[in-house]
Amino acid sequence: MYDKNNIFAKIIKGEIPCEKIYEDESVLFFNDINPISKIHVLGVPKLSCKDFSDFISKSKPGAISNFFKKTEMIIDKLGIRNTGYKIIANSGSDGGQEVPHFHIHILG
């Protein structure tokens, strides 16, 4: 079950501030407050989904490709397409997921 009080849900609702990189009606990208590399951006869909599988099963047609197309747009905006980057998505406690809202890390 999705926890509507997780930190990313609160960030999406504007209850907790973040340093936004990009936002629209379906996605939010923002700087990680504890970066592990020079560039560390988090990307979250605004859909209430706890992990990758939940995101896939709950998404309407086009929402998944939209999320990843926006991810590519952010990679361009950050200027890391040619120098290299890493995209990480942890899923579930055994996968190292700490916040129960599907999200990706973009590291550059």
Biopython code that builds the backbone (N, CA, C, O; Angstrom):
import numpy as np
from Bio.PDB.StructureBuilder import StructureBuilder

atoms = [
    (1, "MET", "N", (0.833, -1.186, 0.000)),
    (1, "MET", "CA", (0.000, 0.000, 0.000)),
    (1, "MET", "C", (0.879, 1.251, 0.000)),
    (1, "MET", "O", (1.914, 1.297, 0.665)),
    (2, "TYR", "N", (0.459, 2.244, -0.740)),
    (2, "TYR", "CA", (1.216, 3.488, -0.875)),
    (2, "TYR", "C", (1.051, 4.364, 0.369)),
    (2, "TYR", "O", (-0.064, 4.561, 0.853)),
    (3, "ASP", "N", (2.170, 4.889, 0.883)),
    (3, "ASP", "CA", (2.172, 5.790, 2.035)),
    (3, "ASP", "C", (2.138, 7.234, 1.535)),
    (3, "ASP", "O", (3.142, 7.738, 1.030)),
    (4, "LYS", "N", (1.002, 7.896, 1.671)),
    (4, "LYS", "CA", (0.834, 9.266, 1.182)),
    (4, "LYS", "C", (1.611, 10.297, 2.002)),
    (4, "LYS", "O", (1.606, 11.483, 1.673)),
    (5, "ASN", "N", (2.275, 9.848, 3.067)),
    (5, "ASN", "CA", (3.064, 10.748, 3.902)),
    (5, "ASN", "C", (4.565, 10.552, 3.727)),
    (5, "ASN", "O", (5.350, 11.069, 4.523)),
    (6, "ASN", "N", (4.980, 9.805, 2.687)),
    (6, "ASN", "CA", (6.416, 9.650, 2.472)),
    (6, "ASN", "C", (6.999, 10.994, 2.019)),
    (6, "ASN", "O", (6.267, 11.867, 1.552)),
    (7, "ILE", "N", (8.307, 11.150, 2.159)),
    (7, "ILE", "CA", (8.940, 12.437, 1.896)),
    (7, "ILE", "C", (8.751, 12.922, 0.459)),
    (7, "ILE", "O", (8.596, 14.122, 0.233)),
    (8, "PHE", "N", (8.760, 12.012, -0.516)),
    (8, "PHE", "CA", (8.574, 12.455, -1.900)),
    (8, "PHE", "C", (7.144, 12.902, -2.158)),
    (8, "PHE", "O", (6.919, 13.842, -2.921)),
    (9, "ALA", "N", (6.180, 12.246, -1.538)),
    (9, "ALA", "CA", (4.785, 12.687, -1.661)),
    (9, "ALA", "C", (4.639, 14.093, -1.092)),
    (9, "ALA", "O", (3.922, 14.923, -1.652)),
    (10, "LYS", "N", (5.314, 14.356, 0.013)),
    (10, "LYS", "CA", (5.259, 15.684, 0.629)),
    (10, "LYS", "C", (5.963, 16.728, -0.235)),
    (10, "LYS", "O", (5.516, 17.873, -0.312)),
    (11, "ILE", "N", (7.056, 16.343, -0.880)),
    (11, "ILE", "CA", (7.744, 17.263, -1.792)),
    (11, "ILE", "C", (6.848, 17.573, -2.987)),
    (11, "ILE", "O", (6.723, 18.731, -3.385)),
    (12, "ILE", "N", (6.227, 16.553, -3.557)),
    (12, "ILE", "CA", (5.321, 16.751, -4.696)),
    (12, "ILE", "C", (4.175, 17.691, -4.324)),
    (12, "ILE", "O", (3.782, 18.539, -5.124)),
    (13, "LYS", "N", (3.642, 17.541, -3.112)),
    (13, "LYS", "CA", (2.532, 18.382, -2.662)),
    (13, "LYS", "C", (2.994, 19.790, -2.255)),
    (13, "LYS", "O", (2.161, 20.655, -1.983)),
    (14, "GLY", "N", (4.300, 20.021, -2.212)),
    (14, "GLY", "CA", (4.815, 21.329, -1.823)),
    (14, "GLY", "C", (4.916, 21.531, -0.325)),
    (14, "GLY", "O", (5.150, 22.649, 0.132)),
    (15, "GLU", "N", (4.744, 20.467, 0.449)),
    (15, "GLU", "CA", (4.829, 20.565, 1.905)),
    (15, "GLU", "C", (6.269, 20.632, 2.393)),
    (15, "GLU", "O", (6.545, 21.163, 3.469)),
    (16, "ILE", "N", (7.183, 20.093, 1.597)),
    (16, "ILE", "CA", (8.610, 20.136, 1.895)),
    (16, "ILE", "C", (9.293, 20.774, 0.682)),
    (16, "ILE", "O", (9.060, 20.348, -0.449)),
    (17, "PRO", "N", (10.128, 21.782, 0.904)),
    (17, "PRO", "CA", (10.772, 22.445, -0.231)),
    (17, "PRO", "C", (11.861, 21.569, -0.861)),
    (17, "PRO", "O", (12.417, 20.674, -0.224)),
    (18, "CYS", "N", (12.140, 21.861, -2.131)),
    (18, "CYS", "CA", (13.232, 21.190, -2.832)),
    (18, "CYS", "C", (13.803, 22.163, -3.853)),
    (18, "CYS", "O", (13.174, 23.165, -4.194)),
    (19, "GLU", "N", (14.987, 21.859, -4.330)),
    (19, "GLU", "CA", (15.613, 22.655, -5.379)),
    (19, "GLU", "C", (15.232, 22.035, -6.718)),
    (19, "GLU", "O", (15.876, 21.102, -7.196)),
    (20, "LYS", "N", (14.171, 22.575, -7.312)),
    (20, "LYS", "CA", (13.603, 22.001, -8.534)),
    (20, "LYS", "C", (14.496, 22.250, -9.745)),
    (20, "LYS", "O", (15.058, 23.330, -9.928)),
    (21, "ILE", "N", (14.602, 21.202, -10.565)),
    (21, "ILE", "CA", (15.273, 21.286, -11.855)),
    (21, "ILE", "C", (14.213, 21.435, -12.944)),
    (21, "ILE", "O", (14.380, 22.200, -13.893)),
    (22, "TYR", "N", (13.113, 20.684, -12.786)),
    (22, "TYR", "CA", (12.015, 20.706, -13.752)),
    (22, "TYR", "C", (10.769, 20.146, -13.092)),
    (22, "TYR", "O", (10.837, 19.220, -12.283)),
    (23, "GLU", "N", (9.621, 20.727, -13.454)),
    (23, "GLU", "CA", (8.346, 20.204, -12.972)),
    (23, "GLU", "C", (7.273, 20.472, -14.014)),
    (23, "GLU", "O", (7.252, 21.529, -14.646)),
    (24, "ASP", "N", (6.389, 19.508, -14.184)),
    (24, "ASP", "CA", (5.171, 19.695, -14.962)),
    (24, "ASP", "C", (4.051, 18.937, -14.261)),
    (24, "ASP", "O", (4.192, 18.559, -13.098)),
    (25, "GLU", "N", (2.946, 18.713, -14.953)),
    (25, "GLU", "CA", (1.790, 18.081, -14.315)),
    (25, "GLU", "C", (2.017, 16.621, -13.926)),
    (25, "GLU", "O", (1.273, 16.084, -13.105)),
    (26, "SER", "N", (3.033, 15.966, -14.502)),
    (26, "SER", "CA", (3.198, 14.538, -14.237)),
    (26, "SER", "C", (4.533, 14.127, -13.628)),
    (26, "SER", "O", (4.661, 13.003, -13.141)),
    (27, "VAL", "N", (5.540, 15.016, -13.644)),
    (27, "VAL", "CA", (6.869, 14.657, -13.138)),
    (27, "VAL", "C", (7.490, 15.811, -12.361)),
    (27, "VAL", "O", (7.112, 16.972, -12.516)),
    (28, "LEU", "N", (8.452, 15.453, -11.523)),
    (28, "LEU", "CA", (9.248, 16.430, -10.787)),
    (28, "LEU", "C", (10.682, 15.926, -10.725)),
    (28, "LEU", "O", (10.929, 14.778, -10.358)),
    (29, "PHE", "N", (11.622, 16.784, -11.084)),
    (29, "PHE", "CA", (13.045, 16.487, -10.973)),
    (29, "PHE", "C", (13.664, 17.540, -10.068)),
    (29, "PHE", "O", (13.419, 18.734, -10.241)),
    (30, "PHE", "N", (14.467, 17.104, -9.102)),
    (30, "PHE", "CA", (15.059, 18.038, -8.144)),
    (30, "PHE", "C", (16.401, 17.509, -7.646)),
    (30, "PHE", "O", (16.684, 16.314, -7.735)),
    (31, "ASN", "N", (17.222, 18.417, -7.120)),
    (31, "ASN", "CA", (18.537, 18.033, -6.606)),
    (31, "ASN", "C", (18.390, 17.249, -5.310)),
    (31, "ASN", "O", (17.575, 17.586, -4.451)),
    (32, "ASP", "N", (19.193, 16.196, -5.185)),
    (32, "ASP", "CA", (19.226, 15.393, -3.964)),
    (32, "ASP", "C", (19.868, 16.230, -2.859)),
    (32, "ASP", "O", (20.856, 16.922, -3.105)),
    (33, "ILE", "N", (19.319, 16.174, -1.647)),
    (33, "ILE", "CA", (19.896, 16.960, -0.551)),
    (33, "ILE", "C", (21.160, 16.319, 0.021)),
    (33, "ILE", "O", (21.915, 16.976, 0.738)),
    (34, "ASN", "N", (21.394, 15.053, -0.287)),
    (34, "ASN", "CA", (22.616, 14.355, 0.138)),
    (34, "ASN", "C", (23.279, 13.736, -1.094)),
    (34, "ASN", "O", (23.292, 12.515, -1.248)),
    (35, "PRO", "N", (23.832, 14.585, -1.973)),
    (35, "PRO", "CA", (24.377, 14.053, -3.235)),
    (35, "PRO", "C", (25.575, 13.135, -3.018)),
    (35, "PRO", "O", (26.387, 13.334, -2.114)),
    (36, "ILE", "N", (25.657, 12.114, -3.885)),
    (36, "ILE", "CA", (26.802, 11.205, -3.836)),
    (36, "ILE", "C", (27.736, 11.417, -5.024)),
    (36, "ILE", "O", (28.737, 10.717, -5.174)),
    (37, "SER", "N", (27.394, 12.394, -5.868)),
    (37, "SER", "CA", (28.269, 12.773, -6.976)),
    (37, "SER", "C", (28.046, 14.257, -7.258)),
    (37, "SER", "O", (27.135, 14.873, -6.705)),
    (38, "LYS", "N", (28.889, 14.825, -8.127)),
    (38, "LYS", "CA", (28.799, 16.252, -8.431)),
    (38, "LYS", "C", (27.387, 16.622, -8.890)),
    (38, "LYS", "O", (26.846, 17.644, -8.468)),
    (39, "ILE", "N", (26.797, 15.807, -9.741)),
    (39, "ILE", "CA", (25.409, 15.980, -10.164)),
    (39, "ILE", "C", (24.623, 14.792, -9.629)),
    (39, "ILE", "O", (24.951, 13.640, -9.913)),
    (40, "HIS", "N", (23.579, 15.082, -8.849)),
    (40, "HIS", "CA", (22.728, 14.031, -8.295)),
    (40, "HIS", "C", (21.296, 14.570, -8.257)),
    (40, "HIS", "O", (20.916, 15.309, -7.349)),
    (41, "VAL", "N", (20.528, 14.187, -9.249)),
    (41, "VAL", "CA", (19.155, 14.648, -9.398)),
    (41, "VAL", "C", (18.207, 13.472, -9.201)),
    (41, "VAL", "O", (18.467, 12.362, -9.667)),
    (42, "LEU", "N", (17.114, 13.730, -8.508)),
    (42, "LEU", "CA", (16.067, 12.727, -8.322)),
    (42, "LEU", "C", (14.919, 13.050, -9.262)),
    (42, "LEU", "O", (14.562, 14.215, -9.442)),
    (43, "GLY", "N", (14.341, 12.017, -9.860)),
    (43, "GLY", "CA", (13.180, 12.167, -10.713)),
    (43, "GLY", "C", (12.050, 11.319, -10.176)),
    (43, "GLY", "O", (12.221, 10.126, -9.924)),
    (44, "VAL", "N", (10.884, 11.944, -9.999)),
    (44, "VAL", "CA", (9.725, 11.221, -9.475)),
    (44, "VAL", "C", (8.493, 11.484, -10.341)),
    (44, "VAL", "O", (8.239, 12.620, -10.742)),
    (45, "PRO", "N", (7.743, 10.442, -10.622)),
    (45, "PRO", "CA", (6.433, 10.681, -11.238)),
    (45, "PRO", "C", (5.495, 11.188, -10.145)),
    (45, "PRO", "O", (5.671, 10.853, -8.974)),
    (46, "LYS", "N", (4.520, 11.976, -10.511)),
    (46, "LYS", "CA", (3.562, 12.486, -9.523)),
    (46, "LYS", "C", (2.456, 11.478, -9.207)),
    (46, "LYS", "O", (1.593, 11.740, -8.369)),
    (47, "LEU", "N", (2.487, 10.353, -9.864)),
    (47, "LEU", "CA", (1.569, 9.256, -9.595)),
    (47, "LEU", "C", (1.917, 8.618, -8.253)),
    (47, "LEU", "O", (3.095, 8.467, -7.928)),
    (48, "SER", "N", (0.915, 8.247, -7.478)),
    (48, "SER", "CA", (1.151, 7.573, -6.198)),
    (48, "SER", "C", (1.542, 6.127, -6.458)),
    (48, "SER", "O", (0.685, 5.257, -6.614)),
    (49, "CYS", "N", (2.851, 5.882, -6.502)),
    (49, "CYS", "CA", (3.354, 4.530, -6.786)),
    (49, "CYS", "C", (4.568, 4.265, -5.908)),
    (49, "CYS", "O", (5.478, 5.089, -5.823)),
    (50, "LYS", "N", (4.572, 3.114, -5.262)),
    (50, "LYS", "CA", (5.613, 2.842, -4.266)),
    (50, "LYS", "C", (6.927, 2.351, -4.846)),
    (50, "LYS", "O", (7.975, 2.571, -4.239)),
    (51, "ASP", "N", (6.909, 1.692, -6.002)),
    (51, "ASP", "CA", (8.148, 1.179, -6.590)),
    (51, "ASP", "C", (7.986, 1.051, -8.100)),
    (51, "ASP", "O", (6.945, 1.415, -8.647)),
    (52, "PHE", "N", (9.003, 0.541, -8.770)),
    (52, "PHE", "CA", (8.990, 0.439, -10.225)),
    (52, "PHE", "C", (7.788, -0.357, -10.736)),
    (52, "PHE", "O", (7.095, 0.086, -11.652)),
    (53, "SER", "N", (7.542, -1.520, -10.152)),
    (53, "SER", "CA", (6.425, -2.369, -10.601)),
    (53, "SER", "C", (5.087, -1.670, -10.407)),
    (53, "SER", "O", (4.195, -1.779, -11.248)),
    (54, "ASP", "N", (4.950, -0.960, -9.307)),
    (54, "ASP", "CA", (3.726, -0.216, -9.037)),
    (54, "ASP", "C", (3.554, 0.911, -10.066)),
    (54, "ASP", "O", (2.444, 1.163, -10.534)),
    (55, "PHE", "N", (4.648, 1.577, -10.412)),
    (55, "PHE", "CA", (4.619, 2.626, -11.437)),
    (55, "PHE", "C", (4.153, 2.056, -12.773)),
    (55, "PHE", "O", (3.296, 2.638, -13.437)),
    (56, "ILE", "N", (4.716, 0.922, -13.161)),
    (56, "ILE", "CA", (4.362, 0.289, -14.432)),
    (56, "ILE", "C", (2.887, -0.127, -14.438)),
    (56, "ILE", "O", (2.179, 0.113, -15.416)),
    (57, "SER", "N", (2.427, -0.745, -13.356)),
    (57, "SER", "CA", (1.052, -1.260, -13.337)),
    (57, "SER", "C", (-0.004, -0.158, -13.217)),
    (57, "SER", "O", (-1.116, -0.330, -13.715)),
    (58, "LYS", "N", (0.309, 0.958, -12.577)),
    (58, "LYS", "CA", (-0.676, 2.022, -12.375)),
    (58, "LYS", "C", (-0.674, 3.093, -13.469)),
    (58, "LYS", "O", (-1.623, 3.871, -13.571)),
    (59, "SER", "N", (0.365, 3.140, -14.275)),
    (59, "SER", "CA", (0.498, 4.210, -15.264)),
    (59, "SER", "C", (-0.490, 4.081, -16.408)),
    (59, "SER", "O", (-0.769, 2.981, -16.885)),
    (60, "LYS", "N", (-1.012, 5.211, -16.839)),
    (60, "LYS", "CA", (-1.879, 5.271, -18.017)),
    (60, "LYS", "C", (-1.004, 5.177, -19.262)),
    (60, "LYS", "O", (0.199, 5.431, -19.189)),
    (61, "PRO", "N", (-1.587, 4.816, -20.400)),
    (61, "PRO", "CA", (-0.795, 4.738, -21.637)),
    (61, "PRO", "C", (-0.024, 6.033, -21.893)),
    (61, "PRO", "O", (-0.573, 7.131, -21.804)),
    (62, "GLY", "N", (1.235, 5.879, -22.206)),
    (62, "GLY", "CA", (2.084, 7.023, -22.505)),
    (62, "GLY", "C", (2.815, 7.605, -21.317)),
    (62, "GLY", "O", (3.791, 8.332, -21.504)),
    (63, "ALA", "N", (2.379, 7.315, -20.096)),
    (63, "ALA", "CA", (2.989, 7.913, -18.909)),
    (63, "ALA", "C", (4.413, 7.413, -18.666)),
    (63, "ALA", "O", (5.275, 8.170, -18.220)),
    (64, "ILE", "N", (4.652, 6.149, -18.959)),
    (64, "ILE", "CA", (5.990, 5.589, -18.742)),
    (64, "ILE", "C", (6.980, 6.193, -19.727)),
    (64, "ILE", "O", (8.057, 6.644, -19.337)),
    (65, "SER", "N", (6.613, 6.200, -21.004)),
    (65, "SER", "CA", (7.525, 6.797, -21.988)),
    (65, "SER", "C", (7.693, 8.286, -21.729)),
    (65, "SER", "O", (8.783, 8.820, -21.934)),
    (66, "ASN", "N", (6.639, 8.976, -21.281)),
    (66, "ASN", "CA", (6.750, 10.391, -20.949)),
    (66, "ASN", "C", (7.769, 10.615, -19.840)),
    (66, "ASN", "O", (8.594, 11.525, -19.920)),
    (67, "PHE", "N", (7.708, 9.773, -18.796)),
    (67, "PHE", "CA", (8.644, 9.917, -17.678)),
    (67, "PHE", "C", (10.089, 9.783, -18.164)),
    (67, "PHE", "O", (10.948, 10.582, -17.792)),
    (68, "PHE", "N", (10.352, 8.778, -18.990)),
    (68, "PHE", "CA", (11.719, 8.565, -19.438)),
    (68, "PHE", "C", (12.151, 9.562, -20.515)),
    (68, "PHE", "O", (13.342, 9.847, -20.640)),
    (69, "LYS", "N", (11.213, 10.093, -21.290)),
    (69, "LYS", "CA", (11.551, 11.171, -22.221)),
    (69, "LYS", "C", (11.904, 12.441, -21.456)),
    (69, "LYS", "O", (12.803, 13.180, -21.857)),
    (70, "LYS", "N", (11.199, 12.696, -20.357)),
    (70, "LYS", "CA", (11.531, 13.844, -19.505)),
    (70, "LYS", "C", (12.887, 13.621, -18.836)),
    (70, "LYS", "O", (13.647, 14.569, -18.634)),
    (71, "THR", "N", (13.186, 12.376, -18.495)),
    (71, "THR", "CA", (14.497, 12.051, -17.930)),
    (71, "THR", "C", (15.592, 12.412, -18.931)),
    (71, "THR", "O", (16.598, 13.018, -18.563)),
    (72, "GLU", "N", (15.395, 12.043, -20.183)),
    (72, "GLU", "CA", (16.371, 12.376, -21.224)),
    (72, "GLU", "C", (16.496, 13.887, -21.389)),
    (72, "GLU", "O", (17.599, 14.391, -21.600)),
    (73, "MET", "N", (15.401, 14.606, -21.299)),
    (73, "MET", "CA", (15.428, 16.061, -21.384)),
    (73, "MET", "C", (16.273, 16.649, -20.242)),
    (73, "MET", "O", (17.041, 17.588, -20.452)),
    (74, "ILE", "N", (16.124, 16.092, -19.043)),
    (74, "ILE", "CA", (16.901, 16.556, -17.889)),
    (74, "ILE", "C", (18.384, 16.270, -18.095)),
    (74, "ILE", "O", (19.227, 17.101, -17.758)),
    (75, "ILE", "N", (18.705, 15.115, -18.639)),
    (75, "ILE", "CA", (20.106, 14.772, -18.932)),
    (75, "ILE", "C", (20.705, 15.819, -19.868)),
    (75, "ILE", "O", (21.845, 16.244, -19.675)),
    (76, "ASP", "N", (19.953, 16.234, -20.871)),
    (76, "ASP", "CA", (20.413, 17.297, -21.774)),
    (76, "ASP", "C", (20.545, 18.625, -21.032)),
    (76, "ASP", "O", (21.530, 19.343, -21.202)),
    (77, "LYS", "N", (19.554, 18.945, -20.213)),
    (77, "LYS", "CA", (19.572, 20.201, -19.462)),
    (77, "LYS", "C", (20.778, 20.268, -18.526)),
    (77, "LYS", "O", (21.353, 21.337, -18.322)),
    (78, "LEU", "N", (21.153, 19.137, -17.966)),
    (78, "LEU", "CA", (22.307, 19.074, -17.063)),
    (78, "LEU", "C", (23.636, 19.079, -17.817)),
    (78, "LEU", "O", (24.692, 19.271, -17.214)),
    (79, "GLY", "N", (23.584, 18.866, -19.136)),
    (79, "GLY", "CA", (24.795, 18.869, -19.947)),
    (79, "GLY", "C", (25.684, 17.660, -19.757)),
    (79, "GLY", "O", (26.905, 17.766, -19.873)),
    (80, "ILE", "N", (25.093, 16.511, -19.467)),
    (80, "ILE", "CA", (25.896, 15.311, -19.182)),
    (80, "ILE", "C", (25.726, 14.204, -20.224)),
    (80, "ILE", "O", (26.263, 13.110, -20.053)),
    (81, "ARG", "N", (24.999, 14.470, -21.280)),
    (81, "ARG", "CA", (24.784, 13.443, -22.298)),
    (81, "ARG", "C", (26.117, 12.931, -22.863)),
    (81, "ARG", "O", (26.317, 11.722, -22.976)),
    (82, "ASN", "N", (27.006, 13.825, -23.210)),
    (82, "ASN", "CA", (28.264, 13.417, -23.858)),
    (82, "ASN", "C", (29.344, 12.999, -22.871)),
    (82, "ASN", "O", (30.217, 12.203, -23.218)),
    (83, "THR", "N", (29.305, 13.518, -21.651)),
    (83, "THR", "CA", (30.347, 13.177, -20.672)),
    (83, "THR", "C", (30.038, 11.907, -19.901)),
    (83, "THR", "O", (30.945, 11.255, -19.383)),
    (84, "GLY", "N", (28.753, 11.549, -19.821)),
    (84, "GLY", "CA", (28.365, 10.302, -19.159)),
    (84, "GLY", "C", (27.532, 10.524, -17.913)),
    (84, "GLY", "O", (27.628, 11.556, -17.248)),
    (85, "TYR", "N", (26.727, 9.545, -17.620)),
    (85, "TYR", "CA", (25.826, 9.605, -16.470)),
    (85, "TYR", "C", (25.398, 8.189, -16.108)),
    (85, "TYR", "O", (25.625, 7.231, -16.848)),
    (86, "LYS", "N", (24.773, 8.096, -14.948)),
    (86, "LYS", "CA", (24.237, 6.824, -14.462)),
    (86, "LYS", "C", (22.803, 7.077, -14.007)),
    (86, "LYS", "O", (22.521, 8.082, -13.356)),
    (87, "ILE", "N", (21.901, 6.162, -14.353)),
    (87, "ILE", "CA", (20.529, 6.216, -13.875)),
    (87, "ILE", "C", (20.311, 5.008, -12.969)),
    (87, "ILE", "O", (20.552, 3.868, -13.364)),
    (88, "ILE", "N", (19.855, 5.276, -11.759)),
    (88, "ILE", "CA", (19.644, 4.211, -10.778)),
    (88, "ILE", "C", (18.195, 4.243, -10.307)),
    (88, "ILE", "O", (17.651, 5.308, -10.013)),
    (89, "ALA", "N", (17.584, 3.079, -10.238)),
    (89, "ALA", "CA", (16.244, 2.945, -9.667)),
    (89, "ALA", "C", (16.256, 1.746, -8.732)),
    (89, "ALA", "O", (16.255, 0.602, -9.188)),
    (90, "ASN", "N", (16.267, 1.994, -7.443)),
    (90, "ASN", "CA", (16.201, 0.929, -6.448)),
    (90, "ASN", "C", (14.737, 0.566, -6.247)),
    (90, "ASN", "O", (13.868, 1.438, -6.261)),
    (91, "SER", "N", (14.466, -0.726, -6.060)),
    (91, "SER", "CA", (13.083, -1.154, -5.900)),
    (91, "SER", "C", (12.970, -2.146, -4.750)),
    (91, "SER", "O", (13.585, -3.212, -4.772)),
    (92, "GLY", "N", (12.180, -1.785, -3.751)),
    (92, "GLY", "CA", (11.969, -2.653, -2.594)),
    (92, "GLY", "C", (13.120, -2.607, -1.607)),
    (92, "GLY", "O", (14.209, -2.134, -1.931)),
    (93, "SER", "N", (12.878, -3.095, -0.419)),
    (93, "SER", "CA", (13.899, -3.039, 0.637)),
    (93, "SER", "C", (15.144, -3.847, 0.287)),
    (93, "SER", "O", (16.257, -3.418, 0.590)),
    (94, "ASP", "N", (14.980, -4.998, -0.338)),
    (94, "ASP", "CA", (16.151, -5.787, -0.734)),
    (94, "ASP", "C", (16.914, -5.133, -1.886)),
    (94, "ASP", "O", (18.084, -5.443, -2.110)),
    (95, "GLY", "N", (16.264, -4.242, -2.607)),
    (95, "GLY", "CA", (16.906, -3.509, -3.698)),
    (95, "GLY", "C", (17.509, -2.187, -3.250)),
    (95, "GLY", "O", (18.048, -1.442, -4.069)),
    (96, "GLY", "N", (17.424, -1.888, -1.964)),
    (96, "GLY", "CA", (18.026, -0.671, -1.429)),
    (96, "GLY", "C", (17.143, 0.567, -1.504)),
    (96, "GLY", "O", (17.631, 1.678, -1.299)),
    (97, "GLN", "N", (15.859, 0.403, -1.793)),
    (97, "GLN", "CA", (14.964, 1.557, -1.864)),
    (97, "GLN", "C", (14.686, 2.075, -0.460)),
    (97, "GLN", "O", (14.241, 1.327, 0.410)),
    (98, "GLU", "N", (14.950, 3.364, -0.245)),
    (98, "GLU", "CA", (14.763, 3.959, 1.079)),
    (98, "GLU", "C", (13.450, 4.723, 1.205)),
    (98, "GLU", "O", (12.868, 4.769, 2.289)),
    (99, "VAL", "N", (12.976, 5.322, 0.117)),
    (99, "VAL", "CA", (11.719, 6.072, 0.135)),
    (99, "VAL", "C", (10.690, 5.292, -0.678)),
    (99, "VAL", "O", (10.940, 4.976, -1.841)),
    (100, "PRO", "N", (9.531, 4.973, -0.085)),
    (100, "PRO", "CA", (8.537, 4.149, -0.782)),
    (100, "PRO", "C", (7.692, 4.923, -1.805)),
    (100, "PRO", "O", (6.462, 4.924, -1.749)),
    (101, "HIS", "N", (8.383, 5.570, -2.724)),
    (101, "HIS", "CA", (7.760, 6.236, -3.873)),
    (101, "HIS", "C", (8.732, 6.005, -5.023)),
    (101, "HIS", "O", (9.917, 6.311, -4.892)),
    (102, "PHE", "N", (8.254, 5.467, -6.156)),
    (102, "PHE", "CA", (9.163, 5.197, -7.265)),
    (102, "PHE", "C", (9.921, 6.464, -7.640)),
    (102, "PHE", "O", (9.334, 7.536, -7.784)),
    (103, "HIS", "N", (11.228, 6.321, -7.794)),
    (103, "HIS", "CA", (12.075, 7.439, -8.180)),
    (103, "HIS", "C", (13.339, 6.925, -8.838)),
    (103, "HIS", "O", (13.730, 5.770, -8.673)),
    (104, "ILE", "N", (13.964, 7.813, -9.586)),
    (104, "ILE", "CA", (15.256, 7.492, -10.171)),
    (104, "ILE", "C", (16.289, 8.512, -9.684)),
    (104, "ILE", "O", (15.964, 9.640, -9.313)),
    (105, "HIS", "N", (17.537, 8.067, -9.703)),
    (105, "HIS", "CA", (18.668, 8.938, -9.419)),
    (105, "HIS", "C", (19.415, 9.135, -10.733)),
    (105, "HIS", "O", (19.716, 8.164, -11.428)),
    (106, "ILE", "N", (19.709, 10.368, -11.073)),
    (106, "ILE", "CA", (20.555, 10.660, -12.230)),
    (106, "ILE", "C", (21.865, 11.200, -11.672)),
    (106, "ILE", "O", (21.899, 12.256, -11.040)),
    (107, "LEU", "N", (22.939, 10.462, -11.915)),
    (107, "LEU", "CA", (24.260, 10.848, -11.404)),
    (107, "LEU", "C", (25.181, 11.203, -12.551)),
    (107, "LEU", "O", (25.250, 10.480, -13.545)),
    (108, "GLY", "N", (25.877, 12.297, -12.420)),
    (108, "GLY", "CA", (26.812, 12.702, -13.463)),
    (108, "GLY", "C", (28.094, 13.245, -12.891)),
    (108, "GLY", "O", (28.990, 13.632, -13.641)),
]
sb = StructureBuilder()
sb.init_structure("model")
sb.init_model(0)
sb.init_chain("A")
sb.init_seg("    ")
for serial, (resi, resn, name, xyz) in enumerate(atoms, 1):
    if name == "N":
        sb.init_residue(resn, " ", resi, " ")
    sb.init_atom(name, np.array(xyz, "f"), 0.0, 1.0, " ", f" {name:<3s}", serial, name[0])
structure = sb.get_structure()
